[in-house]
Amino acid sequence: MENFIAILPLLLGWGLDLLLGDPQRLPHPIVGFGKMISFFEHKLNHGSHRVLKGAFTAILLISGVFVLTALVLGLLDPYKWVKIVVETILVYYCLAGTTLINEVRMVFLAVDRSIDDGRRQVGRIVGRDTANLSPQEIRTAALETLAENLSDGVIAPLFWYALLGVPGMLAYKMVNTLDSMIGYRNERYRAFGRFAARIDDVANYIPARITAALMVIASGKPRLFAFVRKYGRSHASPNSGYPEAALAGILDCRFGGSHDYFGETVYKPYIGSNGREVSTADMRVAVRINRIAEVLMVVLVTGITVLFR
């Protein structure tokens, strides 16, 4: 019975994400994280010692989220079922698998209608400039984001849940939010966001490689491990290349190339060698692989929770 109770928040929170995706009308902690980051960025990202100021901001916010979550859950220890409900909601908030899958589906539907619709839709989920993307670039951008999000939005939060419970999961989401807001190498954020970007690299190092491995296992093509080893390092990020390489190998397509960010052209080495056109059928395969990898990770984390917590 105790083992069953231990895994309830994980399974229920994951189930809510499968059924509902991100809540549209409820307060979301990630919105609160964004407001905290913006507050410190506006207060501190000027003058001298920006690297130190950025490091202070990142350490304060990440450790603060972890400690506050642990304290609140500790206070709820005498109220077992209340604690389970709170943990379930927090797990649900930390997972972002279903919403991104739905967004990617809508990108493919939109670009089939018109290139302008496709550009607008993909602009919701990518950071690059989308005004001049071709239909092929729109589709590959969506698939690249789908692979990255499997790592950042599902596998990594579950990994940190396995290691540090719900407080670790929330702290990881703060790490991820910091990187997405201030982890850019442009003039404004290069110094202030440097520490946050490095923490994100460390926090995602193992999860990104687990993600790629699970994707290959889900595909039933173990020969793709060699493909992932070859192309996983062909990315500016030390982590994003691995899930992207896994998906490129599974689909036998090519990711990367030149992209525009904030008006600047950035060249990304190619991941894969087959520059064929990708299609809606490829998107369906990618979604299926995502879901199988997600299930495998939930099973793995459930086992760890039962054995060690």
Disulfide bonds with the S-S distance in Angstrom:
none
